[in-house]
């Protein structure tokens, strides 16, 4: 790099800012606070610590990304742009509920389920930008000029900084764990969870609430009531009506289903259910659905009398909330209790059972696109490997290229389980896209140099488009509810790759094997013919004057 280019290149200085001790301390504080301190000590202090650390870390990160995208951007302009962008964006989001909602949606698409709240008290942390500016004034005096040092800092510091800023604290979702009665009054246990290891397993893992008005209003259980409720037998999967001993109800494990008996349990019939296919479409609209058969399933029920006569049934349905049967005989999904202003408690409406759409399944839409693109890349890899084998022999290129593709497939399979949607963004950026697409690109370039003709390239690109299109058809139908179950949609998508694989075998014959190795796709010239030697000339010695 010449001296003039070095003065205009802002990356050395912004990388020095990102790796300044103050910025690194903010990175460590942000990670530890969001993933250790906040879950252990939720409150005002840990909430504001995240804001302070983020305001110190985000401006240098934005400046580095700007100088990488615009290599000749001066460092000072990048630094000012980073500070202004972070400060203005933070102020708008924290002072506007609408802006916070938009930020939550954008962050959910980029980094998994996220919740950004508008809180004007967070604006008290804006002076932390002054600390970021102070670290900039110190870092700009020591730019990182050596290429090896810049590359090392980018690889070591930049990815954790991106993940730390993009990541948010875990969002815990409500979970209907138990339903019972206490002195003839209905009582429910509501827990919460985030990932596959955090979901509650019994009513003891939740908080009890009791109703003194037949499920019309609710209050937190007293300590004595909690003790008595925790001592009851669990799970409570079957109960009979207090006003009619022959009328009984029971839940069916592993399904959103309640059965009813009118002859004291001799015979049973389905009284209410969400069919398994519809239940899967319903569950995948929620973040982190995980094991749908476990989390979206009826767990417990209770039957209690009403002062006006008759009885009601209350069912705990896991992540789908609570189900209630009023005396009129209809069933209604009530969702979860929602506390407003610390006093008023009411039922929050659950997701609708109407037909699903890609707009309600953003994470599934992303996974469907990734699967179709990955299968298209797999076709490209197979076609290129067969072309290389025909041209130069051997399977080494195909084997080496298939290993990262296999790893990308395993990561994508894990993401399809939807146990932790927070991991989707980082894995897409740093695993699936590089490991799934880069080998296919490298092998296609190698096939070109090995002797693949332009006609082969045309057919290969056509096969790529055909594979993505054919695999996308069942996945699009799955997003709209047909087929309703994931395993059928994925199986049909895999089956749709067969035409592409057959085409890959067919077009391997378009490789030109007549040219010598190392000269394929280059003009081939005949060797230079030998020319006769020049005739020998006699040299006469000239006498001196």
Secondary structure, 3 states (H helix, E strand, C coil): CCHHHHHHCCHHHHHHHHCCHHHHHHHHHHHHHHHHHHHHCCCHHHHHHHHHHHHHHHHHHHHHHHHHHCCCCCHHHHHHHHHHHHHHHHHHHHHCHHHHHHHHHHHHHHHCCCCCCCCHHHHHHCCHHHHHHHHHHHHCCCCCCCHHHHHHHHHHHHHHHHHHHHCCCCCCEEEEEEEEEECCEEEEEEEEECCCCCCCCCHHHCEEEECCCCCCCCEECCHHHHHHHHCCCCCCCEEEECCEEEEEEEECCCCEEEEEECCCCCCCEEEEEECHHHHHHHHCCCCCCCCHHHHCCCCEEEEEECCCCCEEEEEECECCCEEEECCCCCEEEEEEEEEECCCEEEEECCCCCCCCCHHHCHHHHHHHHHHHHHHHHHHHHHHHHHHHHHHHCCCHHHHHHHHHHHHHHHHHHHHHCCCCCHHHHHHHHHHHHHHHHHHHHHHHHHHHHHCECHHHHHHHHHHHHHHHHHHHHHHHHHHCCCCCCHHHHHHHHHHCCHHHHHHHHHHHHHECCCCCCCCCCCCCCCCCCCCCCCCCCCCCCCCCC
